[in-house]
């Protein structure tokens, strides 16, 4: 089972290993009853921050837009913010929040990328590997993937690719020029799951469905994390 490395070198090696795995494509069931989401924010810091900064993570699980459970946790971070190495700073707190849920979600929405990553193993995919849950990454922009925007209509999608591989998709909200990239699930372990994906969304691949631009469960997770510290909540101004 995947873990949370303590150094950038160890994390890079693990990401490489996770990204090279070829798990079965995840097929969502006809009806997904429990959809979860998680979010983490931090106290105001200077620059990229540092190990020990106080972080706040929230997680929620819903069923047909009805909140079933929500939790929030806090604790020290494992390191500063570093692009492509987000797991060092956020991973353990997100895992703690999701594991604290009294109800296990069937799929988890994560504010991070999955296979849209230089080593094909972003935080969404990594978190799914640690938890053994399918995950869907939803972000406001791609990390390294590229692709044309979708039509300006609600629910329209367009693939995002890295080296010819579809690793996610844009989702058009149908409200003007804004677009949201959806990452496929990640699922790099024997039974992986993730969506930009672990195996579980960003999408348009048989293994994962495309998520809506503003997943309601993630708003629940965001709300709980924001209540821990209203200032840190501003860091997530983009509505997914």
CORWO-V939673 format. One record per helix or strand of 3 or more residues. SS is the DSSP state (H for helix, E for strand). FROM is the first residue (numbers start at 1). LEN is the number of residues. If there is no record, write none. Layout:
SS;FROM;LEN + SS;FROM;LEN
//
This chain:
H;8;13 + E;35;8 + E;54;10 + E;66;11 + H;86;14 + E;107;4 + H;123;9 + E;134;6 + E;156;7 + E;165;8 + E;179;5 + E;197;3 + H;216;13 + H;230;7
//
